[in-house]
Amino acid sequence: TAPGCNASSVEQYITTSIVRMAQKHNFELKDKTIGIVGVGNVGEKVAHACQLLGMRVLLNDPPRQESEKSDTFVDLDTIQREADIITFHTPLTKKGQYATFYLADTSFFKELSKRPIIINSSRGAVVSNEALKSALKKGEVSGAIIDTWENEPNIDSELLEMVDIATPHIAGYSADGKWNATKMSLQTINDFFELRKDPIKLLPIVEPENSIIDLSQYKNDDQLTKALLYSYDPLEDSTQLKKNPHKFYYLRSHYPLRREYKAYTIVHADHKTVTLAKELGFNNK
């Protein structure tokens, strides 16, 4: 296992998807509250990124709340009542006190207060696809971003057309995430068999074709958004899947090079953008 290897990749997917939704639905991120259900390796990074973007962040993680006895977390009712965007980052468990199978089911959607945008990049059956379709039709939610589906690769074609962003389970598929997984796996093998191959030599990650992001032509308020979408635009993957749903597995297994923020350098940006971009992981001159 390689826990957390692709957490930054998933955060990049979530952050850029939210940016695209803000553009499509014409809202400001600073005016929105995001509810993060599951605050592990990925959830923590998503929370940090959303705070940098000026969003109010609500964290829900009952197992952590119980073990840490912390008031950092809120219950799911609060998420349902106050969140404008709800994103799921839990494992899929069917038994136990904190089972997540169909965590977002028909009753979950009925109890929402603000018609939020739903994001699922965790496991397909954390969000009931049938319940989500019904919620979209009834206007209980205002939009959806789905990367993980029930019955992959034979995904629901009706839901595919209904959601705003639909991708073939690639949120964690950055080259950086795969490199991290390789490194962690090799290190585990090295340690287990006492091979004493330290340091382990690894090939470098392929660099993007153009790693310089020149923001001189954009207004200060638009610069960070442009940098984020330059690094990765989820609409490109969504367009491919919506055109070719029968190629779900092909699109996943032949995924093109995608690099995370750290592969890019920002130039000609205002001070605020530089500060926020650096916090996210971009380089700057």
Short mmCIF file of the C-alpha atoms (twelve columns), coordinates in Angstrom:
data_MODEL
# 
_entry.id   MODEL 
# 
loop_
_atom_site.group_PDB 
_atom_site.id 
_atom_site.type_symbol 
_atom_site.label_atom_id 
_atom_site.label_alt_id 
_atom_site.label_comp_id 
_atom_site.label_asym_id 
_atom_site.label_seq_id 
_atom_site.Cartn_x 
_atom_site.Cartn_y 
_atom_site.Cartn_z 
_atom_site.pdbx_PDB_model_num 
ATOM 1   C CA . THR A 1   0.000   0.000  0.000   1 
ATOM 2   C CA . ALA A 2   1.017   3.590  -0.554  1 
ATOM 3   C CA . PRO A 3   -1.265  5.714  1.621   1 
ATOM 4   C CA . GLY A 4   -1.427  9.367  0.670   1 
ATOM 5   C CA . CYS A 5   0.656   8.936  -2.492  1 
ATOM 6   C CA . ASN A 6   -1.930  10.651 -4.693  1 
ATOM 7   C CA . ALA A 7   -3.542  12.976 -2.141  1 
ATOM 8   C CA . SER A 8   -2.182  16.091 -3.858  1 
ATOM 9   C CA . SER A 9   -3.424  14.825 -7.200  1 
ATOM 10  C CA . VAL A 10  -6.963  14.425 -5.872  1 
ATOM 11  C CA . GLU A 11  -6.786  17.857 -4.238  1 
ATOM 12  C CA . GLN A 12  -5.786  19.345 -7.602  1 
ATOM 13  C CA . TYR A 13  -8.784  17.618 -9.191  1 
ATOM 14  C CA . ILE A 14  -11.202 18.878 -6.539  1 
ATOM 15  C CA . THR A 15  -9.839  22.425 -6.505  1 
ATOM 16  C CA . THR A 16  -9.875  22.882 -10.268 1 
ATOM 17  C CA . SER A 17  -13.326 21.295 -10.519 1 
ATOM 18  C CA . ILE A 18  -14.678 23.740 -7.940  1 
ATOM 19  C CA . VAL A 19  -13.114 26.607 -9.892  1 
ATOM 20  C CA . ARG A 20  -14.869 25.403 -13.040 1 
ATOM 21  C CA . MET A 21  -18.193 25.179 -11.179 1 
ATOM 22  C CA . ALA A 22  -17.760 28.733 -9.890  1 
ATOM 23  C CA . GLN A 23  -17.309 29.896 -13.475 1 
ATOM 24  C CA . LYS A 24  -20.266 27.909 -14.772 1 
ATOM 25  C CA . HIS A 25  -22.679 28.886 -12.004 1 
ATOM 26  C CA . ASN A 26  -21.305 32.419 -11.578 1 
ATOM 27  C CA . PHE A 27  -20.429 32.484 -7.892  1 
ATOM 28  C CA . GLU A 28  -17.463 33.606 -5.809  1 
ATOM 29  C CA . LEU A 29  -15.642 30.948 -3.822  1 
ATOM 30  C CA . LYS A 30  -15.206 33.314 -0.878  1 
ATOM 31  C CA . ASP A 31  -18.991 33.361 -0.500  1 
ATOM 32  C CA . LYS A 32  -19.329 29.584 -0.273  1 
ATOM 33  C CA . THR A 33  -19.107 26.935 2.432   1 
ATOM 34  C CA . ILE A 34  -17.656 23.525 1.592   1 
ATOM 35  C CA . GLY A 35  -18.376 20.421 3.638   1 
ATOM 36  C CA . ILE A 36  -15.625 17.810 3.544   1 
ATOM 37  C CA . VAL A 37  -16.790 14.333 4.534   1 
ATOM 38  C CA . GLY A 38  -13.735 12.272 5.413   1 
ATOM 39  C CA . VAL A 39  -10.655 14.169 6.558   1 
ATOM 40  C CA . GLY A 40  -7.738  11.849 5.908   1 
ATOM 41  C CA . ASN A 41  -4.752  12.402 3.608   1 
ATOM 42  C CA . VAL A 42  -6.924  13.808 0.817   1 
ATOM 43  C CA . GLY A 43  -9.498  15.621 2.927   1 
ATOM 44  C CA . GLU A 44  -6.806  17.527 4.809   1 
ATOM 45  C CA . LYS A 45  -5.278  18.805 1.577   1 
ATOM 46  C CA . VAL A 46  -8.662  19.738 0.138   1 
ATOM 47  C CA . ALA A 47  -9.472  21.652 3.322   1 
ATOM 48  C CA . HIS A 48  -6.189  23.585 3.127   1 
ATOM 49  C CA . ALA A 49  -6.695  24.486 -0.535  1 
ATOM 50  C CA . CYS A 50  -10.279 25.629 0.025   1 
ATOM 51  C CA . GLN A 51  -9.218  27.805 2.952   1 
ATOM 52  C CA . LEU A 52  -6.587  29.436 0.732   1 
ATOM 53  C CA . LEU A 53  -9.319  30.146 -1.814  1 
ATOM 54  C CA . GLY A 54  -11.287 31.954 0.873   1 
ATOM 55  C CA . MET A 55  -13.983 29.373 1.438   1 
ATOM 56  C CA . ARG A 56  -15.541 28.510 4.786   1 
ATOM 57  C CA . VAL A 57  -14.638 24.883 5.510   1 
ATOM 58  C CA . LEU A 58  -16.642 22.358 7.530   1 
ATOM 59  C CA . LEU A 59  -14.982 19.046 8.436   1 
ATOM 60  C CA . ASN A 60  -16.845 15.810 9.108   1 
ATOM 61  C CA . ASP A 61  -14.999 12.682 10.204  1 
ATOM 62  C CA . PRO A 62  -16.750 10.720 12.985  1 
ATOM 63  C CA . PRO A 63  -13.906 8.197  13.556  1 
ATOM 64  C CA . ARG A 64  -11.357 11.011 13.938  1 
ATOM 65  C CA . GLN A 65  -13.713 13.056 16.062  1 
ATOM 66  C CA . GLU A 66  -14.190 10.110 18.412  1 
ATOM 67  C CA . SER A 67  -10.502 9.266  18.680  1 
ATOM 68  C CA . GLU A 68  -9.236  12.841 18.923  1 
ATOM 69  C CA . LYS A 69  -12.043 14.255 21.098  1 
ATOM 70  C CA . SER A 70  -11.753 17.407 19.011  1 
ATOM 71  C CA . ASP A 71  -14.220 20.217 18.371  1 
ATOM 72  C CA . THR A 72  -12.668 20.716 14.935  1 
ATOM 73  C CA . PHE A 73  -15.325 18.502 13.392  1 
ATOM 74  C CA . VAL A 74  -19.056 18.919 12.800  1 
ATOM 75  C CA . ASP A 75  -21.782 16.308 12.397  1 
ATOM 76  C CA . LEU A 76  -23.282 15.350 9.042   1 
ATOM 77  C CA . ASP A 77  -26.476 17.267 9.851   1 
ATOM 78  C CA . THR A 78  -24.445 20.486 9.941   1 
ATOM 79  C CA . ILE A 79  -22.905 19.664 6.568   1 
ATOM 80  C CA . GLN A 80  -26.366 19.008 5.120   1 
ATOM 81  C CA . ARG A 81  -27.692 22.242 6.549   1 
ATOM 82  C CA . GLU A 82  -24.852 24.695 5.844   1 
ATOM 83  C CA . ALA A 83  -22.689 23.471 2.945   1 
ATOM 84  C CA . ASP A 84  -22.928 24.887 -0.586  1 
ATOM 85  C CA . ILE A 85  -20.556 22.183 -1.820  1 
ATOM 86  C CA . ILE A 86  -20.187 18.689 -0.324  1 
ATOM 87  C CA . THR A 87  -17.206 16.528 -1.229  1 
ATOM 88  C CA . PHE A 88  -16.694 12.921 -0.125  1 
ATOM 89  C CA . HIS A 89  -13.275 11.485 0.770   1 
ATOM 90  C CA . THR A 90  -14.078 8.332  2.706   1 
ATOM 91  C CA . PRO A 91  -13.217 4.668  2.214   1 
ATOM 92  C CA . LEU A 92  -16.082 2.348  1.265   1 
ATOM 93  C CA . THR A 93  -17.221 0.295  4.267   1 
ATOM 94  C CA . LYS A 94  -20.443 -1.681 4.519   1 
ATOM 95  C CA . LYS A 95  -20.409 -2.637 8.189   1 
ATOM 96  C CA . GLY A 96  -19.752 -0.990 11.521  1 
ATOM 97  C CA . GLN A 97  -20.798 2.182  13.262  1 
ATOM 98  C CA . TYR A 98  -19.356 4.413  10.563  1 
ATOM 99  C CA . ALA A 99  -20.330 2.485  7.426   1 
ATOM 100 C CA . THR A 100 -20.087 4.633  4.304   1 
ATOM 101 C CA . PHE A 101 -21.966 2.466  1.787   1 
ATOM 102 C CA . TYR A 102 -24.676 4.750  0.329   1 
ATOM 103 C CA . LEU A 103 -23.788 7.425  2.842   1 
ATOM 104 C CA . ALA A 104 -25.412 9.827  0.407   1 
ATOM 105 C CA . ASP A 105 -28.733 8.094  -0.226  1 
ATOM 106 C CA . THR A 106 -32.275 9.279  -0.863  1 
ATOM 107 C CA . SER A 107 -32.793 10.415 2.729   1 
ATOM 108 C CA . PHE A 108 -29.461 12.274 2.697   1 
ATOM 109 C CA . PHE A 109 -30.494 14.327 -0.312  1 
ATOM 110 C CA . LYS A 110 -33.975 15.042 1.045   1 
ATOM 111 C CA . GLU A 111 -32.475 16.593 4.171   1 
ATOM 112 C CA . LEU A 112 -30.259 19.083 2.321   1 
ATOM 113 C CA . SER A 113 -31.007 22.755 2.904   1 
ATOM 114 C CA . LYS A 114 -29.005 24.694 0.300   1 
ATOM 115 C CA . ARG A 115 -29.140 22.692 -2.970  1 
ATOM 116 C CA . PRO A 116 -25.374 22.045 -2.832  1 
ATOM 117 C CA . ILE A 117 -22.990 20.775 -5.475  1 
ATOM 118 C CA . ILE A 118 -22.041 17.141 -4.797  1 
ATOM 119 C CA . ILE A 119 -18.529 15.810 -5.461  1 
ATOM 120 C CA . ASN A 120 -17.547 12.152 -5.273  1 
ATOM 121 C CA . SER A 121 -13.933 11.160 -5.897  1 
ATOM 122 C CA . SER A 122 -13.753 8.539  -3.151  1 
ATOM 123 C CA . ARG A 123 -15.594 5.307  -4.004  1 
ATOM 124 C CA . GLY A 124 -18.586 4.916  -6.304  1 
ATOM 125 C CA . ALA A 125 -21.055 3.469  -3.810  1 
ATOM 126 C CA . VAL A 126 -20.426 6.140  -1.158  1 
ATOM 127 C CA . VAL A 127 -22.946 8.153  -3.185  1 
ATOM 128 C CA . SER A 128 -25.949 6.240  -4.487  1 
ATOM 129 C CA . ASN A 129 -26.031 6.911  -8.209  1 
ATOM 130 C CA . GLU A 130 -29.805 6.387  -8.361  1 
ATOM 131 C CA . ALA A 131 -30.390 8.726  -5.424  1 
ATOM 132 C CA . LEU A 132 -28.129 11.361 -6.988  1 
ATOM 133 C CA . LYS A 133 -30.024 11.202 -10.269 1 
ATOM 134 C CA . SER A 134 -33.279 11.688 -8.426  1 
ATOM 135 C CA . ALA A 135 -31.832 14.592 -6.437  1 
ATOM 136 C CA . LEU A 136 -30.660 16.294 -9.621  1 
ATOM 137 C CA . LYS A 137 -34.070 15.874 -11.239 1 
ATOM 138 C CA . LYS A 138 -35.889 17.216 -8.173  1 
ATOM 139 C CA . GLY A 139 -33.514 20.144 -7.719  1 
ATOM 140 C CA . GLU A 140 -32.348 18.938 -4.306  1 
ATOM 141 C CA . VAL A 141 -28.794 19.545 -5.536  1 
ATOM 142 C CA . SER A 142 -27.634 22.158 -8.029  1 
ATOM 143 C CA . GLY A 143 -24.876 20.166 -9.680  1 
ATOM 144 C CA . ALA A 144 -22.487 17.239 -9.413  1 
ATOM 145 C CA . ILE A 145 -18.887 16.253 -10.101 1 
ATOM 146 C CA . ILE A 146 -18.332 12.503 -10.305 1 
ATOM 147 C CA . ASP A 147 -15.009 10.714 -10.703 1 
ATOM 148 C CA . THR A 148 -15.902 7.423  -9.020  1 
ATOM 149 C CA . TRP A 149 -18.980 5.511  -10.152 1 
ATOM 150 C CA . GLU A 150 -20.963 2.475  -9.262  1 
ATOM 151 C CA . ASN A 151 -20.408 -0.509 -11.569 1 
ATOM 152 C CA . GLU A 152 -17.277 0.823  -13.249 1 
ATOM 153 C CA . PRO A 153 -16.543 0.653  -16.135 1 
ATOM 154 C CA . ASN A 154 -20.237 0.150  -17.011 1 
ATOM 155 C CA . ILE A 155 -21.358 3.490  -15.662 1 
ATOM 156 C CA . ASP A 156 -24.857 4.972  -15.649 1 
ATOM 157 C CA . SER A 157 -25.259 6.770  -18.990 1 
ATOM 158 C CA . GLU A 158 -28.148 8.909  -17.729 1 
ATOM 159 C CA . LEU A 159 -26.150 10.159 -14.752 1 
ATOM 160 C CA . LEU A 160 -23.172 10.763 -17.034 1 
ATOM 161 C CA . GLU A 161 -25.199 13.287 -19.028 1 
ATOM 162 C CA . MET A 162 -26.683 14.939 -15.951 1 
ATOM 163 C CA . VAL A 163 -23.520 15.781 -14.018 1 
ATOM 164 C CA . ASP A 164 -21.427 18.881 -14.675 1 
ATOM 165 C CA . ILE A 165 -18.049 17.140 -14.636 1 
ATOM 166 C CA . ALA A 166 -17.707 13.406 -15.280 1 
ATOM 167 C CA . THR A 167 -14.327 11.670 -15.281 1 
ATOM 168 C CA . PRO A 168 -13.150 8.034  -15.487 1 
ATOM 169 C CA . HIS A 169 -11.771 7.534  -11.950 1 
ATOM 170 C CA . ILE A 170 -8.625  9.571  -12.618 1 
ATOM 171 C CA . ALA A 171 -8.638  12.148 -9.826  1 
ATOM 172 C CA . GLY A 172 -5.517  10.590 -8.321  1 
ATOM 173 C CA . TYR A 173 -3.815  9.841  -11.647 1 
ATOM 174 C CA . SER A 174 -1.201  12.582 -11.802 1 
ATOM 175 C CA . ALA A 175 2.292   11.505 -12.815 1 
ATOM 176 C CA . ASP A 176 3.453   12.776 -9.428  1 
ATOM 177 C CA . GLY A 177 1.014   10.505 -7.604  1 
ATOM 178 C CA . LYS A 178 2.100   7.464  -9.603  1 
ATOM 179 C CA . TRP A 179 5.766   8.323  -8.984  1 
ATOM 180 C CA . ASN A 180 5.085   8.612  -5.247  1 
ATOM 181 C CA . ALA A 181 3.320   5.243  -5.236  1 
ATOM 182 C CA . THR A 182 6.230   3.625  -7.054  1 
ATOM 183 C CA . LYS A 183 8.746   5.116  -4.648  1 
ATOM 184 C CA . MET A 184 6.763   4.040  -1.568  1 
ATOM 185 C CA . SER A 185 6.233   0.522  -2.927  1 
ATOM 186 C CA . LEU A 186 9.910   0.059  -3.771  1 
ATOM 187 C CA . GLN A 187 10.926  1.333  -0.339  1 
ATOM 188 C CA . THR A 188 8.554   -1.119 1.341   1 
ATOM 189 C CA . ILE A 189 10.007  -4.029 -0.639  1 
ATOM 190 C CA . ASN A 190 13.515  -2.784 0.101   1 
ATOM 191 C CA . ASP A 191 12.820  -2.646 3.840   1 
ATOM 192 C CA . PHE A 192 10.939  -5.945 4.033   1 
ATOM 193 C CA . PHE A 193 13.619  -7.969 2.260   1 
ATOM 194 C CA . GLU A 194 16.453  -5.966 3.837   1 
ATOM 195 C CA . LEU A 195 17.951  -5.282 0.422   1 
ATOM 196 C CA . ARG A 196 19.861  -2.223 1.702   1 
ATOM 197 C CA . LYS A 197 19.464  -0.395 -1.596  1 
ATOM 198 C CA . ASP A 198 19.589  3.138  -0.276  1 
ATOM 199 C CA . PRO A 199 18.971  5.505  -1.799  1 
ATOM 200 C CA . ILE A 200 16.704  3.811  -4.333  1 
ATOM 201 C CA . LYS A 201 17.383  5.289  -7.758  1 
ATOM 202 C CA . LEU A 202 14.249  6.449  -9.535  1 
ATOM 203 C CA . LEU A 203 13.728  7.917  -12.969 1 
ATOM 204 C CA . PRO A 204 12.659  11.578 -12.906 1 
ATOM 205 C CA . ILE A 205 9.066   12.479 -13.709 1 
ATOM 206 C CA . VAL A 206 8.500   13.736 -17.244 1 
ATOM 207 C CA . GLU A 207 8.310   17.522 -17.295 1 
ATOM 208 C CA . PRO A 208 5.305   19.336 -18.812 1 
ATOM 209 C CA . GLU A 209 5.757   20.769 -22.286 1 
ATOM 210 C CA . ASN A 210 5.629   24.315 -20.943 1 
ATOM 211 C CA . SER A 211 6.194   24.707 -17.224 1 
ATOM 212 C CA . ILE A 212 6.114   28.524 -17.157 1 
ATOM 213 C CA . ILE A 213 2.746   30.167 -16.421 1 
ATOM 214 C CA . ASP A 214 2.854   33.822 -17.495 1 
ATOM 215 C CA . LEU A 215 0.030   35.693 -15.776 1 
ATOM 216 C CA . SER A 216 0.868   39.199 -17.018 1 
ATOM 217 C CA . GLN A 217 -2.168  39.411 -19.306 1 
ATOM 218 C CA . TYR A 218 -4.715  38.619 -16.588 1 
ATOM 219 C CA . LYS A 219 -6.361  40.788 -13.965 1 
ATOM 220 C CA . ASN A 220 -5.077  40.238 -10.436 1 
ATOM 221 C CA . ASP A 221 -8.337  38.620 -9.289  1 
ATOM 222 C CA . ASP A 222 -8.202  36.137 -12.173 1 
ATOM 223 C CA . GLN A 223 -4.564  35.115 -11.934 1 
ATOM 224 C CA . LEU A 224 -4.828  32.262 -9.448  1 
ATOM 225 C CA . THR A 225 -7.755  30.710 -11.310 1 
ATOM 226 C CA . LYS A 226 -5.802  30.848 -14.573 1 
ATOM 227 C CA . ALA A 227 -2.789  29.192 -12.930 1 
ATOM 228 C CA . LEU A 228 -4.901  26.406 -11.451 1 
ATOM 229 C CA . LEU A 229 -6.618  25.592 -14.736 1 
ATOM 230 C CA . TYR A 230 -3.322  25.803 -16.616 1 
ATOM 231 C CA . SER A 231 -1.972  23.044 -14.395 1 
ATOM 232 C CA . TYR A 232 -5.059  20.900 -14.967 1 
ATOM 233 C CA . ASP A 233 -8.508  21.429 -16.483 1 
ATOM 234 C CA . PRO A 234 -10.988 18.670 -15.540 1 
ATOM 235 C CA . LEU A 235 -13.354 19.692 -18.336 1 
ATOM 236 C CA . GLU A 236 -10.958 18.166 -20.856 1 
ATOM 237 C CA . ASP A 237 -11.251 14.748 -19.206 1 
ATOM 238 C CA . SER A 238 -14.993 15.222 -18.774 1 
ATOM 239 C CA . THR A 239 -15.479 15.998 -22.455 1 
ATOM 240 C CA . GLN A 240 -13.614 12.835 -23.442 1 
ATOM 241 C CA . LEU A 241 -15.702 10.593 -21.177 1 
ATOM 242 C CA . LYS A 242 -19.028 12.124 -22.184 1 
ATOM 243 C CA . LYS A 243 -18.149 11.602 -25.837 1 
ATOM 244 C CA . ASN A 244 -16.849 8.063  -25.277 1 
ATOM 245 C CA . PRO A 245 -18.496 6.452  -22.227 1 
ATOM 246 C CA . HIS A 246 -17.763 2.993  -23.659 1 
ATOM 247 C CA . LYS A 247 -14.041 3.849  -23.387 1 
ATOM 248 C CA . PHE A 248 -14.107 4.357  -19.608 1 
ATOM 249 C CA . TYR A 249 -11.374 1.825  -18.920 1 
ATOM 250 C CA . TYR A 250 -9.357  2.849  -21.980 1 
ATOM 251 C CA . LEU A 251 -9.354  6.513  -20.938 1 
ATOM 252 C CA . ARG A 252 -8.245  5.497  -17.461 1 
ATOM 253 C CA . SER A 253 -5.515  3.113  -18.571 1 
ATOM 254 C CA . HIS A 254 -4.188  5.433  -21.296 1 
ATOM 255 C CA . TYR A 255 -4.256  8.585  -19.215 1 
ATOM 256 C CA . PRO A 256 -1.999  11.366 -20.569 1 
ATOM 257 C CA . LEU A 257 0.742   13.108 -18.616 1 
ATOM 258 C CA . ARG A 258 -0.636  15.313 -15.867 1 
ATOM 259 C CA . ARG A 259 1.617   17.159 -13.468 1 
ATOM 260 C CA . GLU A 260 0.789   18.747 -10.132 1 
ATOM 261 C CA . TYR A 261 1.339   22.397 -9.165  1 
ATOM 262 C CA . LYS A 262 4.982   21.896 -8.194  1 
ATOM 263 C CA . ALA A 263 5.897   21.240 -11.828 1 
ATOM 264 C CA . TYR A 264 4.932   24.796 -12.775 1 
ATOM 265 C CA . THR A 265 6.513   28.200 -12.202 1 
ATOM 266 C CA . ILE A 266 4.417   31.362 -12.062 1 
ATOM 267 C CA . VAL A 267 5.769   34.615 -13.479 1 
ATOM 268 C CA . HIS A 268 4.416   38.181 -13.647 1 
ATOM 269 C CA . ALA A 269 1.813   37.707 -10.931 1 
ATOM 270 C CA . ASP A 270 0.698   40.113 -8.235  1 
ATOM 271 C CA . HIS A 271 1.909   39.619 -4.663  1 
ATOM 272 C CA . LYS A 272 -1.317  38.062 -3.373  1 
ATOM 273 C CA . THR A 273 -1.415  35.514 -6.191  1 
ATOM 274 C CA . VAL A 274 2.232   34.611 -5.647  1 
ATOM 275 C CA . THR A 275 1.638   34.061 -1.930  1 
ATOM 276 C CA . LEU A 276 -1.455  31.861 -2.422  1 
ATOM 277 C CA . ALA A 277 0.074   29.962 -5.338  1 
ATOM 278 C CA . LYS A 278 3.185   29.196 -3.320  1 
ATOM 279 C CA . GLU A 279 1.018   27.881 -0.485  1 
ATOM 280 C CA . LEU A 280 -0.732  25.592 -2.955  1 
ATOM 281 C CA . GLY A 281 2.596   24.288 -4.244  1 
ATOM 282 C CA . PHE A 282 3.455   26.335 -7.329  1 
ATOM 283 C CA . ASN A 283 6.943   27.727 -7.866  1 
ATOM 284 C CA . ASN A 284 7.543   31.399 -8.607  1 
ATOM 285 C CA . LYS A 285 10.293  33.683 -9.825  1 
# 
